[in-house]
Amino acid sequence: MSYFLSKRSYGNLEKVDKRLFDVVETAIQLTTVDFGVIQGLRTIEEQEALVAKGASKTMKSKHLKGLAVDLMAYIGSRGSWELSLYDDIANAMKAAAGYHEVTIRWGGAWHIPDIRKWNGTMEDAMNSYIDECRATERRPFIDGPHFELDG
């Protein structure tokens, strides 16, 4: 099945870096899971509120520079936070990043600075991140909807 971005998604991509815009636009054509863009550029006030409630860990978010997006998986017309859906979206983002030759980091596998270079599925990448965190007695911070540029 072929998916497309909505007007709302394009609006949320409006002030995002062109490289990331292109990757998202290609990924929607490659994905096996429908998704939309729920956030691109953020204001400092929006970021402060997210940090205050624990939804973000930093005030140095790449969202503040238009270098990150958060995507929402859809099952029919219903948004879903089911993590396995984000593995599939990440696979499409990986392929699209490869097509456009853009370095992308995924919030489901923070230890991989460029998902294009991961040899395997994004599910495997996330499991590797979790294992690495556990081995160093850190709690993993899984942010499946989040994708960012390296810049």
DAVEN-V704430 format. One record per residue. N is the residue number from 1. PSI is psi in whole degrees, 0 to 359 (NA if undefined). OMEGA is omega in whole degrees, 0 to 359 (none if undefined). D_LAST is the distance of its C-alpha to the last C-alpha in whole Angstrom. Layout:
n->N psi->PSI omega->OMEGA d_last->D_LAST
n->N psi->PSI omega->OMEGA d_last->D_LAST
This chain:
n->1 psi->142 omega->180 d_last->33
n->2 psi->136 omega->181 d_last->30
n->3 psi->167 omega->178 d_last->28
n->4 psi->159 omega->179 d_last->27
n->5 psi->142 omega->178 d_last->25
n->6 psi->171 omega->174 d_last->27
n->7 psi->320 omega->179 d_last->27
n->8 psi->316 omega->179 d_last->25
n->9 psi->315 omega->178 d_last->22
n->10 psi->323 omega->176 d_last->22
n->11 psi->321 omega->179 d_last->22
n->12 psi->344 omega->177 d_last->19
n->13 psi->354 omega->190 d_last->17
n->14 psi->316 omega->184 d_last->18
n->15 psi->23 omega->178 d_last->15
n->16 psi->146 omega->177 d_last->12
n->17 psi->137 omega->184 d_last->10
n->18 psi->324 omega->180 d_last->12
n->19 psi->316 omega->180 d_last->11
n->20 psi->320 omega->176 d_last->11
n->21 psi->310 omega->182 d_last->14
n->22 psi->319 omega->180 d_last->16
n->23 psi->314 omega->180 d_last->15
n->24 psi->316 omega->181 d_last->17
n->25 psi->325 omega->177 d_last->19
n->26 psi->320 omega->182 d_last->20
n->27 psi->324 omega->181 d_last->20
n->28 psi->334 omega->178 d_last->23
n->29 psi->340 omega->183 d_last->25
n->30 psi->340 omega->189 d_last->24
n->31 psi->152 omega->171 d_last->25
n->32 psi->354 omega->180 d_last->28
n->33 psi->126 omega->178 d_last->27
n->34 psi->144 omega->176 d_last->27
n->35 psi->162 omega->174 d_last->24
n->36 psi->164 omega->178 d_last->23
n->37 psi->116 omega->181 d_last->20
n->38 psi->342 omega->176 d_last->21
n->39 psi->141 omega->173 d_last->18
n->40 psi->253 omega->179 d_last->15
n->41 psi->135 omega->177 d_last->14
n->42 psi->153 omega->171 d_last->16
n->43 psi->164 omega->177 d_last->18
n->44 psi->321 omega->180 d_last->19
n->45 psi->318 omega->178 d_last->22
n->46 psi->318 omega->180 d_last->21
n->47 psi->318 omega->178 d_last->19
n->48 psi->317 omega->180 d_last->21
n->49 psi->319 omega->179 d_last->24
n->50 psi->320 omega->177 d_last->22
n->51 psi->317 omega->181 d_last->21
n->52 psi->324 omega->180 d_last->25
n->53 psi->4 omega->175 d_last->26
n->54 psi->6 omega->180 d_last->24
n->55 psi->344 omega->174 d_last->22
n->56 psi->154 omega->184 d_last->19
n->57 psi->355 omega->189 d_last->19
n->58 psi->152 omega->171 d_last->16
n->59 psi->4 omega->177 d_last->16
n->60 psi->29 omega->182 d_last->12
n->61 psi->140 omega->176 d_last->12
n->62 psi->346 omega->174 d_last->8
n->63 psi->329 omega->182 d_last->11
n->64 psi->341 omega->180 d_last->12
n->65 psi->6 omega->182 d_last->9
n->66 psi->25 omega->182 d_last->10
n->67 psi->14 omega->180 d_last->7
n->68 psi->154 omega->174 d_last->10
n->69 psi->152 omega->169 d_last->14
n->70 psi->131 omega->182 d_last->17
n->71 psi->148 omega->179 d_last->19
n->72 psi->125 omega->175 d_last->23
n->73 psi->144 omega->178 d_last->25
n->74 psi->137 omega->169 d_last->29
n->75 psi->106 omega->190 d_last->32
n->76 psi->233 omega->179 d_last->34
n->77 psi->5 omega->184 d_last->34
n->78 psi->128 omega->175 d_last->33
n->79 psi->148 omega->181 d_last->29
n->80 psi->142 omega->176 d_last->29
n->81 psi->10 omega->181 d_last->27
n->82 psi->116 omega->190 d_last->29
n->83 psi->325 omega->182 d_last->26
n->84 psi->333 omega->177 d_last->28
n->85 psi->326 omega->182 d_last->27
n->86 psi->333 omega->171 d_last->23
n->87 psi->315 omega->181 d_last->23
n->88 psi->319 omega->177 d_last->24
n->89 psi->319 omega->179 d_last->22
n->90 psi->325 omega->175 d_last->19
n->91 psi->318 omega->178 d_last->21
n->92 psi->320 omega->177 d_last->21
n->93 psi->322 omega->177 d_last->17
n->94 psi->312 omega->180 d_last->17
n->95 psi->317 omega->180 d_last->19
n->96 psi->321 omega->177 d_last->18
n->97 psi->321 omega->176 d_last->14
n->98 psi->317 omega->179 d_last->17
n->99 psi->317 omega->183 d_last->18
n->100 psi->357 omega->181 d_last->15
n->101 psi->50 omega->182 d_last->14
n->102 psi->134 omega->177 d_last->10
n->103 psi->123 omega->181 d_last->9
n->104 psi->135 omega->171 d_last->10
n->105 psi->141 omega->180 d_last->11
n->106 psi->138 omega->180 d_last->14
n->107 psi->355 omega->175 d_last->15
n->108 psi->350 omega->182 d_last->19
n->109 psi->69 omega->186 d_last->18
n->110 psi->335 omega->184 d_last->15
n->111 psi->354 omega->180 d_last->16
n->112 psi->107 omega->184 d_last->15
n->113 psi->341 omega->181 d_last->11
n->114 psi->101 omega->185 d_last->12
n->115 psi->340 omega->177 d_last->15
n->116 psi->331 omega->186 d_last->16
n->117 psi->357 omega->178 d_last->17
n->118 psi->127 omega->180 d_last->19
n->119 psi->87 omega->181 d_last->23
n->120 psi->187 omega->181 d_last->24
n->121 psi->163 omega->177 d_last->24
n->122 psi->336 omega->172 d_last->22
n->123 psi->315 omega->177 d_last->25
n->124 psi->321 omega->180 d_last->25
n->125 psi->316 omega->179 d_last->21
n->126 psi->317 omega->179 d_last->22
n->127 psi->323 omega->177 d_last->25
n->128 psi->319 omega->177 d_last->24
n->129 psi->315 omega->179 d_last->22
n->130 psi->315 omega->179 d_last->25
n->131 psi->317 omega->180 d_last->27
n->132 psi->317 omega->178 d_last->25
n->133 psi->314 omega->181 d_last->24
n->134 psi->322 omega->181 d_last->28
n->135 psi->334 omega->179 d_last->29
n->136 psi->16 omega->177 d_last->27
n->137 psi->37 omega->174 d_last->29
n->138 psi->151 omega->177 d_last->26
n->139 psi->126 omega->180 d_last->26
n->140 psi->142 omega->174 d_last->23
n->141 psi->96 omega->182 d_last->21
n->142 psi->118 omega->178 d_last->21
n->143 psi->71 omega->185 d_last->19
n->144 psi->324 omega->181 d_last->20
n->145 psi->350 omega->191 d_last->19
n->146 psi->132 omega->175 d_last->15
n->147 psi->139 omega->183 d_last->12
n->148 psi->155 omega->174 d_last->9
n->149 psi->164 omega->180 d_last->6
n->150 psi->344 omega->187 d_last->4
n->151 psi->NA omega->none d_last->0
